[in-house]
Amino acid sequence: MAIPRHRTPEESSRLLRTWLVARLPEAREVEITDLASPQIGYSAETLLFDARWRDGDGPHHERLVARIRPSGYVFFPDVDLRLHHDVLAALADTDVPVPRPRWYQDAEGSPFGEPFFVMERIEGLVPPEHPAYTAGGWVAEASPDHQRRIFHGAVEALARLHRVDRHSLDLSFLPSVAGGDPGMTTELKLFEEYVGWVLDGQPDPLFDDTLDTLRNSVPKADRLCMNWGDPKFSNILYRGTRPVGLLDWELATVGPPENDLAFFLTYHNSITRALGHPDLPGFLGDDAAIALYEELSGHEIRHLDWYRLWHLLRLGVMSLRLTQLLVQSGRLPEGSPKAPHHVPRRLLQNALKRFR
């Protein structure tokens, strides 16, 4: 699923070159080559390209990625690419594998008319979502031993992020931190605003009941740490079976470790259930994954049922927004039984009944 494009690759190359010439006044012979625009995601437009130039230090060749705020079809009411850039900058000197940011450009001075940032391009493979990595592609075709290592690598990367001392990072730009009270109560308040924006005044008893249930039972957190916010296989770049890049940090926050781990497991389980076939033979079940995380992080996971319900609510609301975008862009007829929000909504209904 992707944002409809309104520029040709040639136009994007020309605009990037003009911007880079202004950004690097000492540079000569500036070239943008091999530009590609993968059709992925609604949170930002992605451009992959090579940049070459010469300056007083000699020739330069960098493989880069530009992330541009979308106009028109938006998944969130205010896509904050500055936050994404600043998260990568904050993590750049840790052992968390993230792309290094190169430049940020606000809307004023942007050749695209929207804010964007440029980061290094890490070579690797991402587990696909279309078709899902459990149904086909390099992960499904790997041996069970390699699948086990792929899964283990994802959990280890999450534990590594959570081991980072958040107080050693400047995270004041994160909304939950700026408000002075990071944690799940704040996350619920921030998400309620998103729910209201998606529903646009339309009632939804399921979402309202779930929010009330969650608000009235927020678990006490044993510790708070840096949270990725969107930890899933399709946001991990692998080289072999080793994660070399964790991507998409627009939803980063500070919260309990359970917040990230529950999303990772819930999202993966929702994909397998949506497809209606068994999990990959080398992947760990939830209990084994939790035990592995606890071993790697030294943190005991608690109250996971609450966090699962929370993330099924998130998936339910965000998948409804995806349905809206697909209908608005003409890629899905209104009322289609294949709309992406149907399965997450059913999973949420069942989870709410069990939780009560």
N, C-alpha and C positions, 0 to 999 in steps of 0.2 A: 504494500500500500504506500502511495507516495503523493507528494504535492504535484499538481499539474504544472508543467514547466511553461514558461512564457518567453524564454530566450534560447537562441541556438547556441551550440558549443562555441561557434566562431565569435558570436557576440560576447559570450562570457569570457573568452580568452582575451578579447580586445579590452574589455572593461578591467579585467584583472591586471593586464600589462600596464594600462594607463595609471591605475592606482599604485602599482608597485614602483613605477618610475618616479612618481611623486613621493612615495614612502622612502625610497633609497636614492637621494639626490646625487650621491657620489657614484652610483652604478651606471655602467655603460652596457650596450648590447643586451638589453633586457629581453628575454624571450619567455613566453608561456607556451608549453607544448603538452601533448598527450592529455588534454583535458577530457574528463569523463564526468557525467552527471548520473550517478546510480539512482534508480527509482526506489528510494527507501525513505520511509518516515514522513511524518507530518510536522514534527517539532522544528525542523529546519531544512533548508535546501542544502545539499551537499555537493561540492565540486572537488574532484580529485585532479591534480595537475602537477606538472614539473615546472620549476622556475630556474632559469639560468641567467647569470649576469656576471660582469667583471667590475672590480673596483681596485683600490690600492692594494688590497690583500691578494689579488689574483682572481681566478675564475671560481664561481660558485655554482653548485647544482643541488637543489633541494627538492625532495618529493613532499608535497604539501596537500593539505585538505582545507578547504574553506567551508565554513558553516554560516549560512545566511538566513536571517530571520524571514519567515515566509510572509507574504502579503496575500490577503484574500482568504485562503483556506488555512485556518489556524486551529491547532489542537488545544492550545491553551490561550486564555485571553491576553496574556502578556508574556511572550516568550523572551526570557531574559538571557541573551547570549553572553552578556557581560558576566553573569553569574557562572555560566559554563566555563568561560575562559578563566575566571578567577579561581575556580575549584581546581582546574588543571595546574594553574600556577602554584597554588598552595601545596599540591601533592608532588610537584616536580622534583623536589629534593628528598622524597621519601622512597621507600622500597616498593611502593605501589606502582605497578606498571601502567602508566598513562602517557598519552602523547604530550609532548612539550608544546605549550602554546608559543606562537611566534609574534603575532600582532593582533590587536583589537582595533576595530574601526567603528565609531558610532555612526548614526544615520547621516549626520552632517559630514560631508566629505566622502561618503560611500558612493561608489559608482553604481551600486545596485539600488540606491534609494532606501536601503534598510541596513541596520547594523549587521556586522559580520565579524568573525575572527578567523585567523589562519593558524593552523597547528601542524606539527610534523606528521608525516604519514608513516604509519607502522605497517610493515608488510606482514600479512598473515591471512588466515581464513576465519570467517565468522560462521558459526552454525546457522543454517538458513531457517527462515520462518515460512517461506512460500516456495516449495512445500516445507512443512515443518521438519526440523532436524530429526525428529523421531520417525518420520515417514520416508525420507529419502535424503540423498546427498552424502557428503564425505563422513559425517558422524555416524549415520545409520549404517554405512557400508564398512566402517572400521571394525576391527576384531573386538570381541568383548573386553579383552585386556586393555586395548587402546581406549575404548569407551569408558572404562573404569578410571583411567588416568585423566581423561578429559573432564569427567565429573569431579574427580579429586582435585584437579587444578582449579576449577571454579570455586570450590569450597575453600581451598587454601588461599586463593586470592581475596576472598571475602574476609577470612580470618586475619589476613595480613593488613587489610585496610582497617579493621576494627582494633588492631593492636597499636596503630599510630596514636601517639599522644595528641589528642585534639587541641590541648592547651598550647602546644608548640606551634600551632598553625593559626594564621589570622583568618578566622571564619566569620568575622563580624558582618560580612555582606550577605550571609544566609538569612532569609526571613525569620526563621525560628530563633536564630541567635540574636539578631537585631532587636527582636521583641523582648529579650532578656529572660525568657522562660522556655528553653528548648525541651522537647519531650512530646509525648503522644497527645496530651491535652491541646497543646498548641498546634500539632499536626492536624488534629480533627477540626479545629477552628479554621485553619487555612483551607482545608479541603471542603468544608461546608460552603465557602465562597465559590469554589469551583463547581460544586454540585448545583448551586443556584444559577450559575452562569450557563451550565449545560442545559438545565431544565427550562430556563427562561420563563419562569412563572407557572409552568405546568406541574401539577401535583404528581408525586410518585411515592405512594405509601411504603413500598419496599425500601427505598433509599432512606426515607424518614424514619421508619422503624429501626433500621440497622444503625443509623446515626444515633438515635436515642439509646439503643442498647449499648453501643460502644461508649458513649459519653458517660453512662451510668456505671461503667465497670472498668474504667481505665486502670490497668495494673500498675503497681509500683515498680519502677525501674531500678534494677540493682546498679546499673552504670549507664552512662551516655558516651557515645563515640561518634566519629564521623560515619555517616550513612551515605551509601551510594544513591539510594532512592529508586533505582531501576535495575537491580541486579538480575540479569537473565542471560542465558547462553548466547542469544543473538546480539548481545552487547559486549561480547568478549572476542577479541582477536587471538587466534591460536597460531602457534608455529609448532607443527607436530601436535603433541598433546599438552603443550605448555602455554598458558595464557601470557601473551606479550603486550596486550593493550586492553584496558577496561574503558569502554566508550559510553557516551551519552550521560552526562552528569547534570542535566537540567533540573532534576528532582532531588539533588543532593540536599542533605539536612544533617542535623545532629539529633540522634535518638538512640534508643536501646539497640544492642546487637540483634535482638529478636526481630526488630523491624525489617532489617535487610534479609535475614535468613528466611523469615516466613514468606517474604515476597518471592524470593528465589524458588522455594519449594512450591508455593501456591501457583506461581505462573507456569512452572514446568508441569505440574499436575493438571492444570486447566488445559494445556495443550494436548496431553495424552488423552484426557477424557473427551475433549472436543473431537478428536480423531477417532475415538472408539476402538483403539487397538492397544496391545500391551506396550509397556515401556521397553526401552532398549535393554538387552540382556546384561550389558556391562554397567549400567547406571545403578546407583545406590537407591534403595528405598528410603523413605523419610527417616525412619528410626536410625538406620546406619549413617545417613547424611548428618543427622543431628549429633550422633556420637562422634563422628569425624570432626565436625566443627568444634565441639567441646574440647576434644583432644588437642586440636591445633590452636585454639584461642585461649584455652584455660578458663572459659566462661560457661557456667551452667545455664542452659536454655530453660526459660520458664514461661508460663502463660501463653503457650504457642497457639492455643485455640482462639484466644482474643485476637492475636495478630493475624491469624489466617482469615478470620471474619473481616477484619479491617481491610485486608488486601483483596478479598473477594469483592468488597464494596468498591474499592478503587478500580478494580478491573471491570466491574459492572458499569460504573459511571464512564470510565474512559472508553470502553467498547461502545457505549451508547453514543459518545461523541464521535467515534470513528464511523458509526453507522450514519450519523448526520452528515459528516463530510463526504462520505461515499454517495449519499443521495444528492447532496448539493452539487457535487461535481459531475453528476450524471452517470456514475459508474455502477449504481445500484438502484433498482426501482424502489419507490417508497412502499413499505409494507412487505418487503421480500422476506420469505422464510429463511433465506441464507444470510440475513443480516448478522454481523459479527457479535451483536450484543446478546443474542438469544441464549447461547450456552453459558456465558458468565452470569447472566441473570438467574438461570436455573440453578447453577451452583451456589449462588448467593442465597437464594430462597431456602435451599436444603441446609446450608450451613447455619442460617439464622434459626431454623427450627431446632437443630441439634444443640446450638449454643444455649438456647433458652431451657 
